[in-house]
Amino acid sequence: MSRFDPYQSLGFHCSLTLKAFVADLARRLEGTGVSPAQFRVLAHLMASGPRAQNELCELLSISAPSAVKLIDRMERDGWVAREIDAADRRVKRVVPTERTTAVWDELSVHSRELLEQAYAGIDPLEIDMTKKILARVRRNLGDQGA
């Protein structure tokens, strides 16, 4: 039986790539008052609207206690607010505040610049194909939101 070689794994390469993206984003966000983890929360909220806390846990791949601490800090700093879900009062939805909306375009510049650097020299068709392949891998692994 052959030994597992992590460098032959898309998952391993995705992990290495994510680590590089997060490190670069952290450098770009210095001085903004937003951490990479907070940026990821805001990106999800700004892209698709308010989310239940448990949905954010899944999207960010973090535990519920970690999400609560993260959202607590963001609420304290004025980036998000918690609102009771109108359909289910047990659910707390996390919503971006006016502060977030006001500075989102400015914060987004950091992400757009990061992607521009990361994708330098790569054909846009290759980027699109990579996204499609990774979505198929996620679906194969049971991620219905892929």
N, CA, C and O of each residue as an XYZ file, in Angstrom:
584
protein
N       0.845     -1.181      0.000
C       0.000      0.000      0.000
C       0.894      1.251      0.000
O       1.855      1.332      0.765
N       0.574      2.211     -0.853
C       1.389      3.412     -0.924
C       1.053      4.357      0.230
O      -0.072      4.392      0.728
N       2.044      5.102      0.627
C       1.870      6.055      1.718
C       1.137      7.287      1.207
O       1.245      7.662      0.040
N       0.389      7.901      2.113
C      -0.320      9.130      1.796
C       0.678     10.263      1.644
O       1.520     10.481      2.516
N       0.585     10.982      0.540
C       1.431     12.144      0.292
C       0.531     13.377      0.326
O      -0.252     13.590     -0.600
N       0.630     14.190      1.372
C      -0.268     15.335      1.486
C      -0.162     16.298      0.311
O      -1.129     16.986     -0.015
N       1.000     16.353     -0.325
C       1.178     17.282     -1.447
C       0.403     16.841     -2.695
O       0.346     17.579     -3.679
N      -0.185     15.661     -2.661
C      -1.042     15.196     -3.750
C      -2.513     15.481     -3.459
O      -3.380     15.136     -4.262
N      -2.797     16.101     -2.331
C      -4.162     16.355     -1.873
C      -4.595     17.789     -2.155
O      -3.899     18.734     -1.784
N      -5.752     17.954     -2.814
C      -6.307     19.291     -3.007
C      -6.592     19.953     -1.664
O      -6.366     21.152     -1.499
N      -7.086     19.179     -0.710
C      -7.380     19.719      0.617
C      -6.145     20.306      1.271
O      -6.210     21.374      1.879
N      -5.026     19.621      1.155
C      -3.770     20.100      1.726
C      -3.354     21.412      1.048
O      -2.953     22.364      1.718
N      -3.454     21.451     -0.273
C      -3.101     22.670     -1.010
C      -4.059     23.814     -0.681
O      -3.650     24.973     -0.603
N      -5.328     23.481     -0.490
C      -6.296     24.515     -0.095
C      -5.932     25.085      1.276
O      -6.025     26.292      1.499
N      -5.524     24.221      2.179
C      -5.127     24.649      3.519
C      -3.913     25.576      3.455
O      -3.891     26.616      4.112
N      -2.915     25.205      2.673
C      -1.728     26.044      2.524
C      -2.080     27.391      1.893
O      -1.559     28.433      2.290
N      -2.971     27.351      0.907
C      -3.380     28.575      0.221
C      -4.165     29.479      1.161
O      -3.947     30.690      1.186
N      -5.081     28.896      1.937
C      -5.852     29.687      2.899
C      -4.916     30.350      3.906
O      -5.094     31.520      4.246
N      -3.928     29.611      4.378
C      -2.966     30.169      5.336
C      -2.261     31.378      4.726
O      -2.079     32.389      5.404
N      -1.863     31.290      3.456
C      -1.197     32.401      2.781
C      -2.144     33.589      2.607
O      -1.746     34.735      2.814
N      -3.398     33.318      2.227
C      -4.392     34.381      2.075
C      -4.614     35.104      3.400
O      -4.616     36.334      3.441
N      -4.802     34.350      4.486
C      -5.091     34.946      5.792
C      -3.903     35.778      6.280
O      -4.091     36.868      6.820
N      -2.681     35.269      6.093
C      -1.498     36.019      6.526
C      -1.379     37.336      5.758
O      -1.085     38.377      6.345
N      -1.606     37.288      4.458
C      -1.518     38.507      3.657
C      -2.640     39.475      4.017
O      -2.417     40.683      4.107
N      -3.842     38.949      4.223
C      -4.968     39.799      4.592
C      -4.716     40.466      5.942
O      -5.028     41.644      6.116
N      -4.155     39.725      6.897
C      -3.844     40.297      8.217
C      -2.905     41.486      8.069
O      -3.090     42.517      8.715
N      -1.906     41.338      7.225
C      -0.958     42.427      6.995
C      -1.672     43.638      6.391
O      -1.418     44.776      6.786
N      -2.558     43.387      5.440
C      -3.264     44.482      4.764
C      -4.279     45.179      5.688
O      -4.547     46.371      5.532
N      -4.832     44.438      6.638
C      -5.855     44.996      7.525
C      -5.283     45.716      8.740
O      -6.028     46.322      9.509
N      -3.953     45.652      8.919
C      -3.341     46.331     10.073
C      -3.781     47.786     10.110
O      -3.756     48.485      9.097
N      -4.183     48.226     11.289
C      -4.585     49.613     11.472
C      -6.050     49.897     11.177
O      -6.518     51.013     11.399
N      -6.786     48.895     10.676
C      -8.205     49.121     10.361
C      -9.109     48.822     11.548
O     -10.260     49.258     11.583
N      -8.582     48.067     12.536
C      -9.410     47.648     13.660
C     -10.209     46.390     13.367
O     -11.057     45.991     14.166
N      -9.943     45.757     12.219
C     -10.649     44.532     11.822
C      -9.619     43.422     11.634
O      -8.636     43.595     10.913
N      -9.848     42.281     12.285
C      -8.974     41.128     12.122
C      -9.427     40.322     10.902
O     -10.538     40.522     10.412
N      -8.577     39.410     10.405
C      -9.022     38.565      9.292
C     -10.288     37.762      9.627
O     -11.153     37.595      8.768
N     -10.404     37.272     10.849
C     -11.611     36.513     11.224
C     -12.835     37.423     11.192
O     -13.899     37.023     10.719
N     -12.683     38.640     11.694
C     -13.788     39.589     11.663
C     -14.124     39.970     10.222
O     -15.295     40.120      9.873
N     -13.106     40.123      9.397
C     -13.328     40.446      7.988
C     -14.152     39.354      7.316
O     -15.053     39.645      6.530
N     -13.842     38.094      7.627
C     -14.597     36.979      7.031
C     -16.063     37.028      7.449
O     -16.945     36.768      6.631
N     -16.335     37.357      8.713
C     -17.722     37.498      9.170
C     -18.402     38.608      8.379
O     -19.491     38.418      7.838
N     -17.753     39.764      8.318
C     -18.335     40.906      7.614
C     -18.543     40.596      6.135
O     -19.549     41.002      5.553
N     -17.606     39.884      5.525
C     -17.741     39.538      4.106
C     -18.983     38.682      3.875
O     -19.731     38.912      2.925
N     -19.201     37.697      4.744
C     -20.412     36.860      4.606
C     -21.672     37.693      4.793
O     -22.633     37.544      4.039
N     -21.672     38.560      5.783
C     -22.861     39.375      6.062
C     -23.132     40.372      4.940
O     -24.283     40.576      4.556
N     -22.091     40.985      4.421
C     -22.276     41.978      3.368
C     -22.656     41.315      2.044
O     -23.371     41.903      1.233
N     -22.178     40.097      1.830
C     -22.485     39.406      0.566
C     -23.880     38.817      0.550
O     -24.545     38.817     -0.485
N     -24.330     38.312      1.699
C     -25.608     37.589      1.667
C     -26.595     38.008      2.748
O     -27.634     37.370      2.917
N     -26.284     39.067      3.478
C     -27.225     39.575      4.462
C     -27.088     38.913      5.818
O     -26.209     38.077      6.027
N     -27.972     39.297      6.749
C     -27.913     38.774      8.116
C     -27.904     37.246      8.151
O     -28.530     36.580      7.327
N     -27.182     36.721      9.119
C     -27.053     35.267      9.293
C     -27.277     34.913     10.751
O     -26.958     35.684     11.656
N     -27.831     33.731     10.956
C     -27.932     33.196     12.313
C     -26.522     32.848     12.790
O     -25.657     32.493     11.989
N     -26.298     32.955     14.108
C     -24.975     32.651     14.655
C     -24.512     31.257     14.269
O     -23.342     31.067     13.935
N     -25.415     30.272     14.310
C     -25.004     28.905     13.980
C     -24.599     28.778     12.510
O     -23.734     27.968     12.180
N     -25.213     29.567     11.623
C     -24.809     29.557     10.210
C     -23.389     30.093     10.062
O     -22.594     29.572      9.280
N     -23.084     31.142     10.823
C     -21.733     31.698     10.766
C     -20.701     30.692     11.267
O     -19.595     30.618     10.731
N     -21.053     29.921     12.288
C     -20.148     28.866     12.780
C     -19.772     27.924     11.641
O     -18.601     27.605     11.440
N     -20.784     27.488     10.906
C     -20.544     26.559      9.800
C     -19.726     27.216      8.696
O     -18.775     26.619      8.190
N     -20.083     28.429      8.321
C     -19.379     29.119      7.243
C     -17.915     29.370      7.581
O     -17.054     29.313      6.704
N     -17.635     29.647      8.846
C     -16.280     29.974      9.275
C     -15.509     28.764      9.790
O     -14.311     28.850     10.059
N     -16.207     27.631      9.925
C     -15.595     26.408     10.468
C     -15.003     26.645     11.849
O     -13.859     26.285     12.127
N     -15.817     27.267     12.715
C     -15.390     27.485     14.086
C     -16.472     26.967     15.032
O     -17.626     26.801     14.637
N     -16.094     26.718     16.265
C     -17.039     26.206     17.252
C     -17.996     27.308     17.686
O     -17.727     28.495     17.498
N     -19.111     26.899     18.266
C     -20.098     27.868     18.752
C     -19.496     28.817     19.804
O     -19.711     30.026     19.718
N     -18.746     28.301     20.794
C     -18.153     29.226     21.765
C     -17.182     30.229     21.125
O     -17.137     31.392     21.526
N     -16.413     29.779     20.138
C     -15.497     30.691     19.442
C     -16.277     31.751     18.677
O     -15.890     32.919     18.655
N     -17.376     31.341     18.051
C     -18.207     32.293     17.303
C     -18.817     33.324     18.239
O     -18.865     34.510     17.915
N     -19.280     32.877     19.396
C     -19.879     33.803     20.360
C     -18.856     34.855     20.780
O     -19.170     36.045     20.818
N     -17.624     34.420     21.099
C     -16.581     35.374     21.499
C     -16.265     36.351     20.373
O     -16.120     37.552     20.602
N     -16.160     35.829     19.161
C     -15.860     36.669     18.006
C     -16.964     37.701     17.783
O     -16.685     38.884     17.591
N     -18.204     37.251     17.809
C     -19.340     38.148     17.594
C     -19.485     39.130     18.756
O     -19.836     40.291     18.544
N     -19.219     38.673     19.979
C     -19.238     39.589     21.132
C     -18.271     40.755     20.919
O     -18.632     41.913     21.127
N     -17.028     40.438     20.498
C     -16.027     41.488     20.259
C     -16.479     42.422     19.142
O     -16.323     43.640     19.234
N     -17.041     41.835     18.085
C     -17.485     42.651     16.952
C     -18.663     43.539     17.336
O     -18.776     44.673     16.870
N     -19.537     43.014     18.187
C     -20.670     43.814     18.656
C     -20.164     44.946     19.556
O     -20.621     46.084     19.444
N     -19.225     44.631     20.443
C     -18.635     45.640     21.327
C     -17.983     46.767     20.530
O     -18.066     47.937     20.904
N     -17.329     46.394     19.419
C     -16.613     47.371     18.594
C     -17.510     48.062     17.569
O     -17.051     48.926     16.821
N     -18.788     47.683     17.532
C     -19.734     48.365     16.656
C     -19.801     47.871     15.225
O     -20.366     48.549     14.367
N     -19.225     46.680     14.942
C     -19.248     46.148     13.576
C     -20.536     45.401     13.261
O     -21.000     45.410     12.121
N     -21.117     44.751     14.273
C     -22.340     43.967     14.070
C     -23.295     44.186     15.240
O     -22.919     44.704     16.292
N     -24.528     43.779     15.022
C     -25.535     43.761     16.090
C     -26.246     42.421     16.013
O     -26.292     41.781     14.963
N     -26.792     42.016     17.135
C     -27.601     40.798     17.166
C     -29.065     41.214     17.217
O     -29.449     42.113     17.965
N     -29.868     40.542     16.406
C     -31.306     40.797     16.390
C     -32.034     39.467     16.520
O     -31.566     38.436     16.037
N     -33.178     39.506     17.176
C     -34.006     38.308     17.300
C     -34.666     38.050     15.950
O     -35.212     38.964     15.333
N     -34.612     36.806     15.499
C     -35.228     36.419     14.232
C     -36.743     36.533     14.352
O     -37.327     36.031     15.313
N     -37.375     37.180     13.397
C     -38.826     37.380     13.436
C     -39.585     36.052     13.343
O     -40.657     35.906     13.931
N     -39.034     35.091     12.608
C     -39.719     33.808     12.424
C     -39.500     32.844     13.585
O     -40.343     31.985     13.845
N     -38.375     32.980     14.283
C     -38.050     32.069     15.381
C     -37.302     32.866     16.449
O     -36.111     33.143     16.303
N     -37.996     33.228     17.506
C     -37.429     34.100     18.537
C     -36.230     33.481     19.263
O     -35.500     34.191     19.956
N     -36.020     32.179     19.116
C     -34.864     31.536     19.747
C     -33.574     31.829     18.979
O     -32.475     31.679     19.514
N     -33.720     32.247     17.726
C     -32.566     32.457     16.848
C     -32.119     33.912     16.895
O     -32.927     34.834     16.772
N     -30.811     34.097     17.076
C     -30.233     35.440     17.008
C     -29.530     35.579     15.664
O     -28.664     34.783     15.303
N     -29.929     36.608     14.944
C     -29.310     36.889     13.659
C     -28.262     37.975     13.847
O     -28.471     38.937     14.586
N     -27.152     37.812     13.181
C     -26.072     38.777     13.232
C     -26.215     39.667     11.996
O     -26.294     39.177     10.870
N     -26.247     40.971     12.225
C     -26.439     41.925     11.131
C     -25.310     42.951     11.135
O     -24.824     43.338     12.198
N     -24.894     43.389      9.956
C     -23.877     44.448      9.915
C     -24.489     45.769     10.360
O     -25.667     46.031     10.114
N     -23.696     46.587     11.006
C     -24.175     47.891     11.476
C     -23.944     48.953     10.407
O     -23.347     48.688      9.364
N     -24.422     50.136     10.685
C     -24.183     51.263      9.781
C     -22.687     51.530      9.653
O     -22.207     51.918      8.588
N     -21.951     51.319     10.753
C     -20.494     51.510     10.707
C     -19.872     50.601      9.647
O     -19.036     51.041      8.858
N     -20.283     49.337      9.634
C     -19.758     48.380      8.660
C     -20.122     48.809      7.248
O     -19.270     48.830      6.359
N     -21.376     49.146      7.046
C     -21.839     49.547      5.722
C     -21.062     50.762      5.224
O     -20.730     50.858      4.043
N     -20.775     51.690      6.142
C     -20.084     52.921      5.764
C     -18.637     52.679      5.329
O     -18.131     53.397      4.467
N     -17.967     51.684      5.907
C     -16.551     51.471      5.592
C     -16.291     50.214      4.762
O     -15.140     49.901      4.459
N     -17.353     49.493      4.393
C     -17.152     48.222      3.697
C     -16.392     48.390      2.387
O     -15.504     47.589      2.095
N     -16.713     49.401      1.594
C     -16.002     49.596      0.332
C     -14.510     49.803      0.577
O     -13.670     49.278     -0.153
N     -14.194     50.577      1.616
C     -12.788     50.819      1.962
C     -12.100     49.523      2.408
O     -10.969     49.249      2.007
N     -12.780     48.731      3.236
C     -12.210     47.453      3.686
C     -12.064     46.477      2.521
O     -11.104     45.708      2.468
N     -13.003     46.509      1.600
C     -12.989     45.595      0.458
C     -11.788     45.812     -0.451
O     -11.351     44.892     -1.142
N     -11.257     47.026     -0.449
C     -10.084     47.316     -1.267
C      -8.954     46.355     -0.911
O      -8.239     45.879     -1.793
N      -8.795     46.071      0.374
C      -7.719     45.174      0.816
C      -7.886     43.784      0.219
O      -6.913     43.167     -0.215
N      -9.108     43.299      0.200
C      -9.369     41.975     -0.349
C      -9.192     41.961     -1.867
O      -8.618     41.025     -2.425
N      -9.682     42.990     -2.517
C      -9.530     43.054     -3.985
C      -8.047     43.116     -4.368
O      -7.628     42.468     -5.327
N      -7.253     43.893     -3.623
C      -5.819     43.967     -3.909
C      -5.136     42.629     -3.662
O      -4.259     42.218     -4.421
N      -5.547     41.953     -2.592
C      -4.986     40.630     -2.294
C      -5.271     39.675     -3.444
O      -4.371     38.966     -3.895
N      -6.518     39.646     -3.926
C      -6.873     38.750     -5.028
C      -6.128     39.118     -6.301
O      -5.699     38.238     -7.048
N      -5.974     40.401     -6.551
C      -5.239     40.843     -7.733
C      -3.807     40.315     -7.690
O      -3.284     39.831     -8.694
N      -3.178     40.414     -6.518
C      -1.813     39.899     -6.368
C      -1.792     38.376     -6.496
O      -0.947     37.816     -7.194
N      -2.720     37.720     -5.822
C      -2.743     36.255     -5.820
C      -2.992     35.682     -7.211
O      -2.430     34.647     -7.569
N      -3.826     36.348     -7.988
C      -4.209     35.836     -9.308
C      -3.313     36.341    -10.434
O      -3.560     36.039    -11.602
N      -2.271     37.108    -10.096
C      -1.379     37.662    -11.118
C      -0.812     36.540    -11.996
O      -0.291     35.543    -11.495
N      -0.925     36.725    -13.301
C      -0.374     35.753    -14.244
C      -1.228     34.518    -14.453
O      -0.822     33.605    -15.171
N      -2.403     34.471    -13.841
C      -3.294     33.320    -13.996
C      -4.473     33.744    -14.857
O      -5.122     34.754    -14.587
N      -4.739     32.973    -15.880
C      -5.852     33.261    -16.785
C      -7.167     33.210    -16.016
O      -7.387     32.277    -15.244
N      -8.048     34.195    -16.210
C      -9.349     34.184    -15.518
C     -10.143     32.894    -15.753
O     -10.905     32.472    -14.883
N      -9.973     32.273    -16.909
C     -10.659     31.001    -17.166
C     -10.145     29.908    -16.232
O     -10.912     29.045    -15.805
N      -8.846     29.941    -15.913
C      -8.284     28.979    -14.971
C      -8.847     29.199    -13.568
O      -9.129     28.239    -12.852
N      -9.010     30.470    -13.176
C      -9.588     30.794    -11.866
C     -11.010     30.250    -11.801
O     -11.383     29.602    -10.823
N     -11.806     30.512    -12.841
C     -13.184     30.017    -12.874
C     -13.234     28.493    -12.823
O     -14.064     27.925    -12.113
N     -12.362     27.832    -13.564
C     -12.330     26.365    -13.565
C     -11.950     25.841    -12.184
O     -12.532     24.863    -11.714
N     -10.995     26.471    -11.539
C     -10.586     26.053    -10.190
C     -11.753     26.174     -9.222
O     -11.983     25.273     -8.415
N     -12.492     27.276     -9.292
C     -13.663     27.456     -8.425
C     -14.689     26.354     -8.664
O     -15.251     25.810     -7.713
N     -14.935     26.024     -9.925
C     -15.908     24.972    -10.254
C     -15.449     23.618     -9.734
O     -16.249     22.850     -9.197
N     -14.180     23.328     -9.890
C     -13.650     22.041     -9.410
C     -13.761     21.961     -7.892
O     -14.182     20.936     -7.355
N     -13.391     23.027     -7.198
C     -13.467     23.005     -5.733
C     -14.919     22.907     -5.255
O     -15.190     22.260     -4.243
N     -15.841     23.532     -5.958
C     -17.263     23.396     -5.607
C     -17.708     21.949     -5.771
O     -18.469     21.441     -4.947
N     -17.244     21.276     -6.826
C     -17.593     19.862     -7.019
C     -17.005     18.998     -5.913
O     -17.661     18.077     -5.427
N     -15.779     19.288     -5.517
C     -15.160     18.540     -4.416
C     -15.986     18.714     -3.145
O     -16.240     17.744     -2.431
N     -16.407     19.946     -2.861
C     -17.228     20.187     -1.664
C     -18.550     19.439     -1.746
O     -18.996     18.851     -0.761
N     -19.171     19.458     -2.903
C     -20.430     18.699     -3.060
C     -20.185     17.201     -2.858
O     -20.981     16.525     -2.205
N     -19.097     16.687     -3.410
C     -18.757     15.268     -3.240
C     -18.586     14.912     -1.765
O     -18.833     13.779     -1.353
N     -18.163     15.888     -0.989
C     -17.945     15.662      0.448
C     -19.178     15.992      1.283
O     -19.126     15.986      2.512
N     -20.285     16.280      0.605
C     -21.538     16.458      1.319
C     -21.926     17.890      1.635
O     -22.898     18.111      2.357
N     -21.202     18.865      1.122
C     -21.534     20.271      1.350
C     -22.573     20.690      0.322
O     -22.243     20.953     -0.835
N     -23.817     20.752      0.746
C     -24.907     21.077     -0.163
C     -24.897     22.534     -0.587
O     -25.494     22.889     -1.603
N     -24.225     23.383      0.181
C     -24.146     24.791     -0.164
C     -23.056     25.100     -1.184
O     -22.862     26.251     -1.575
N     -22.351     24.062     -1.605
C     -21.245     24.253     -2.556
C     -21.811     24.683     -3.860
O     -21.065     24.904     -4.814
